Amino acid sequence: MTCVKCKGLMIHERQPAVSSSAIVLRCLNCGLLIDPLIEQNRNNHLHLRAKAA
């Protein structure tokens, strides 16, 4: 997977600080974190924008 910010490599990483079972995506270049909630909110926002257009 490619980072949306810097086009770097994204890896799956366990984040116990977020939740005991949370697995997030982290960019090896810039450190961008994307957890499932962030991804869900982005998808909802894009879906609503597409409907409005």
DSSP file (Angstrom, degrees, kcal/mol; ACC not computed):
  #  RESIDUE AA STRUCTURE BP1 BP2  ACC     N-H-->O    O-->H-N    N-H-->O    O-->H-N    TCO  KAPPA ALPHA  PHI   PSI    X-CA   Y-CA   Z-CA
    1    1 A M              0   0    0      0, 0.0     9,-2.2     0, 0.0     2,-0.4   0.000 360.0 360.0 360.0 148.8    0.0    0.0    0.0
    2    2 A T  B     -A    9   0A   0      7,-0.2     7,-0.2    25,-0.0     2,-0.2  -0.857 360.0-112.1-110.5 139.3    1.2    3.5   -0.8
    3    3 A C     >  -     0   0    0      5,-2.7     4,-1.2    -2,-0.4     7,-0.0  -0.448  15.0-146.4 -67.3 134.8    1.0    6.5    1.6
    4    4 A V  T  4 S+     0   0    0     -2,-0.2    -1,-0.1     2,-0.1    -2,-0.0   0.699  96.3  47.0 -75.6 -18.7   -1.4    9.2    0.5
    5    5 A K  T  4 S+     0   0    0      3,-0.0    -1,-0.1     1,-0.0    -2,-0.0   0.910 134.7   2.8 -88.7 -48.9    0.8   11.9    1.9
    6    6 A C  T  4 S-     0   0    0      2,-0.1    -2,-0.1    26,-0.0     3,-0.1   0.409  90.0-116.9-123.9   0.1    4.3   11.1    0.6
    7    7 A K     <  +     0   0    0     -4,-1.2    -3,-0.1     1,-0.2     3,-0.1   0.693  68.6 141.0  67.9  20.5    3.8    8.0   -1.6
    8    8 A G        -     0   0    0      1,-0.1    -5,-2.7    -6,-0.1     2,-0.4  -0.171  61.2 -73.1 -82.5-178.5    6.0    5.9    0.8
    9    9 A L  B     -A    2   0A   0     -7,-0.2    19,-2.7    -3,-0.1     2,-0.4  -0.645  42.8-151.4 -82.7 128.1    5.5    2.3    1.9
   10   10 A M  E     -B   27   0B   0     -9,-2.2     2,-0.3    -2,-0.4    17,-0.2  -0.825  13.6-169.5 -98.2 137.3    2.6    1.7    4.4
   11   11 A I  E     -B   26   0B   0     15,-2.7    15,-2.6    -2,-0.4     2,-0.4  -0.915  26.6-111.7-124.0 153.2    2.9   -1.3    6.8
   12   12 A H  E     +B   25   0B   0     -2,-0.3     2,-0.4    13,-0.2    13,-0.2  -0.678  42.5 178.8 -79.8 135.1    0.4   -2.9    9.1
   13   13 A E  E     -B   24   0B   0     11,-2.9    11,-3.1    -2,-0.4     2,-0.4  -1.000  29.6-122.8-143.0 139.6    1.3   -2.3   12.7
   14   14 A R  E     -B   23   0B   0     -2,-0.4     9,-0.2     9,-0.2     6,-0.1  -0.671  23.0-166.4 -81.1 134.0   -0.2   -3.2   16.1
   15   15 A Q    >>  +     0   0    0      7,-2.2     4,-1.9    -2,-0.4     3,-1.1  -0.807  13.3 177.0-124.2  88.6   -1.0   -0.2   18.3
   16   16 A P  T 34 S+     0   0    0      0, 0.0    -1,-0.1     0, 0.0     5,-0.1   0.743  80.1  65.8 -64.6 -21.2   -1.8   -1.2   21.9
   17   17 A A  T 34 S+     0   0    0      1,-0.2     3,-0.1     3,-0.1    -2,-0.0   0.833 107.4  40.7 -67.6 -31.2   -2.1    2.5   22.8
   18   18 A V  T <4 S-     0   0    0     -3,-1.1     2,-0.3     1,-0.4    -1,-0.2   0.930 137.6 -32.9 -79.7 -50.1   -5.2    2.8   20.6
   19   19 A S    ><  -     0   0    0     -4,-1.9     3,-0.8     3,-0.2    -1,-0.4  -0.961  55.7-107.4-166.5 156.9   -6.7   -0.6   21.5
   20   20 A S  T 3  S+     0   0    0     -2,-0.3    -3,-0.1     1,-0.2    -1,-0.0   0.771 122.6  30.4 -65.5 -23.8   -5.5   -4.0   22.5
   21   21 A S  T 3  S+     0   0    0     -6,-0.1     2,-0.3    -5,-0.1    -1,-0.2   0.267  89.3 129.2-116.8  10.7   -6.6   -5.4   19.1
   22   22 A A    <   -     0   0    0     -3,-0.8    -7,-2.2    -7,-0.3     2,-0.5  -0.498  34.1-172.1 -74.6 130.1   -6.1   -2.3   16.9
   23   23 A I  E     -B   14   0B   0     -2,-0.3    -9,-0.2    -9,-0.2     2,-0.2  -0.991  11.7-178.0-120.3 123.7   -4.0   -2.7   13.8
   24   24 A V  E     -B   13   0B   0    -11,-3.1   -11,-2.9    -2,-0.5     2,-0.5  -0.688  28.5-114.5-115.8 166.9   -3.2    0.5   12.0
   25   25 A L  E     -BC  12  34B   0      9,-2.7     9,-2.6    -2,-0.2     2,-0.4  -0.899  33.5-173.2-100.3 133.3   -1.3    1.5    8.8
   26   26 A R  E     -BC  11  33B   0    -15,-2.6   -15,-2.7    -2,-0.5     2,-0.4  -0.994  21.4-129.2-130.5 136.0    1.9    3.4    9.3
   27   27 A C  E  >  -B   10   0B   0      5,-1.9     4,-0.9    -2,-0.4   -17,-0.2  -0.673   7.4-150.5 -82.3 131.6    4.1    5.0    6.7
   28   28 A L  T  4 S+     0   0    0    -19,-2.7    -1,-0.1    -2,-0.4   -18,-0.1   0.743  93.8  44.4 -71.9 -23.5    7.8    4.1    6.9
   29   29 A N  T  4 S+     0   0    0    -20,-0.3    -1,-0.1     3,-0.1   -19,-0.1   0.952 131.4  10.8 -85.9 -57.5    8.8    7.5    5.4
   30   30 A C  T  4 S-     0   0    0      2,-0.1    -2,-0.1     0, 0.0    -1,-0.0   0.595  92.6-121.4-104.5 -12.7    6.7   10.1    7.0
   31   31 A G     <  +     0   0    0     -4,-0.9    -3,-0.1     1,-0.2   -21,-0.0   0.556  46.4 168.6  85.7   7.7    5.1    8.3    9.9
   32   32 A L        -     0   0    0     -6,-0.1    -5,-1.9     1,-0.1     2,-0.4  -0.323  21.0-151.5 -55.8 130.8    1.5    8.9    8.9
   33   33 A L  E     -C   26   0B   0     -7,-0.2     2,-0.5   -23,-0.1    -7,-0.2  -0.913  15.1-176.4-108.8 134.1   -0.9    6.7   10.9
   34   34 A I  E     -C   25   0B   0     -9,-2.6    -9,-2.7    -2,-0.4    -2,-0.0  -0.958   7.1-175.6-128.6 112.7   -4.3    5.6    9.5
   35   35 A D     >  -     0   0    0     -2,-0.5     4,-2.3   -11,-0.2     5,-0.2  -0.564  43.4 -97.0 -99.7 170.8   -6.5    3.6   11.9
   36   36 A P  H  > S+     0   0    0      0, 0.0     4,-2.3     0, 0.0     5,-0.2   0.846 123.3  52.5 -57.9 -35.7   -9.8    2.0   11.0
   37   37 A L  H  > S+     0   0    0      2,-0.2     4,-2.4     1,-0.2     5,-0.2   0.913 109.2  48.7 -67.8 -41.9  -11.8    4.9   12.4
   38   38 A I  H  > S+     0   0    0      2,-0.2     4,-2.4     1,-0.2    -1,-0.2   0.930 112.4  49.2 -60.9 -45.1   -9.8    7.4   10.3
   39   39 A E  H  X S+     0   0    0     -4,-2.3     4,-2.4     1,-0.2    -2,-0.2   0.907 110.7  50.0 -61.7 -42.9  -10.3    5.3    7.2
   40   40 A Q  H  X S+     0   0    0     -4,-2.3     4,-2.4     1,-0.2    -1,-0.2   0.913 111.1  48.9 -63.4 -43.1  -14.1    5.0    7.9
   41   41 A N  H  X S+     0   0    0     -4,-2.4     4,-2.3     2,-0.2    -2,-0.2   0.892 110.7  50.6 -65.2 -39.4  -14.4    8.8    8.3
   42   42 A R  H  X S+     0   0    0     -4,-2.4     4,-2.5     2,-0.2     5,-0.2   0.929 111.3  48.1 -62.8 -44.7  -12.5    9.5    5.1
   43   43 A N  H  X S+     0   0    0     -4,-2.4     4,-2.3     1,-0.2    -2,-0.2   0.907 112.0  49.2 -63.7 -41.5  -14.7    7.1    3.2
   44   44 A N  H  X S+     0   0    0     -4,-2.4     4,-2.4     2,-0.2    -1,-0.2   0.912 111.7  49.5 -63.0 -42.3  -17.9    8.6    4.6
   45   45 A H  H  X S+     0   0    0     -4,-2.3     4,-2.3     2,-0.2    -2,-0.2   0.922 112.2  47.0 -63.2 -45.1  -16.7   12.1    3.8
   46   46 A L  H  X S+     0   0    0     -4,-2.5     4,-2.2     1,-0.2    -1,-0.2   0.890 111.7  51.5 -64.3 -38.7  -15.8   11.2    0.2
   47   47 A H  H  X S+     0   0    0     -4,-2.3     4,-1.8    -5,-0.2    -2,-0.2   0.917 111.3  47.0 -64.3 -43.9  -19.2    9.4   -0.2
   48   48 A L  H  X S+     0   0    0     -4,-2.4     4,-1.8     1,-0.2    -2,-0.2   0.875 111.3  51.7 -66.7 -37.3  -21.0   12.5    1.0
   49   49 A R  H  X S+     0   0    0     -4,-2.3     4,-1.4     1,-0.2    -1,-0.2   0.895 108.4  51.2 -64.6 -40.0  -19.0   14.8   -1.3
   50   50 A A  H  < S+     0   0    0     -4,-2.2    -1,-0.2     1,-0.2    -2,-0.2   0.875 109.4  50.7 -66.0 -36.9  -19.8   12.6   -4.3
   51   51 A K  H  < S+     0   0    0     -4,-1.8    -1,-0.2     1,-0.2    -2,-0.2   0.886 108.9  51.3 -66.6 -37.9  -23.5   12.7   -3.5
   52   52 A A  H  <        0   0    0     -4,-1.8    -1,-0.2     1,-0.2    -2,-0.2   0.770 360.0 360.0 -71.7 -25.9  -23.5   16.5   -3.2
   53   53 A A     <        0   0    0     -4,-1.4    -1,-0.2    -5,-0.1    -2,-0.2   0.482 360.0 360.0 -82.1 360.0  -21.7   17.0   -6.6
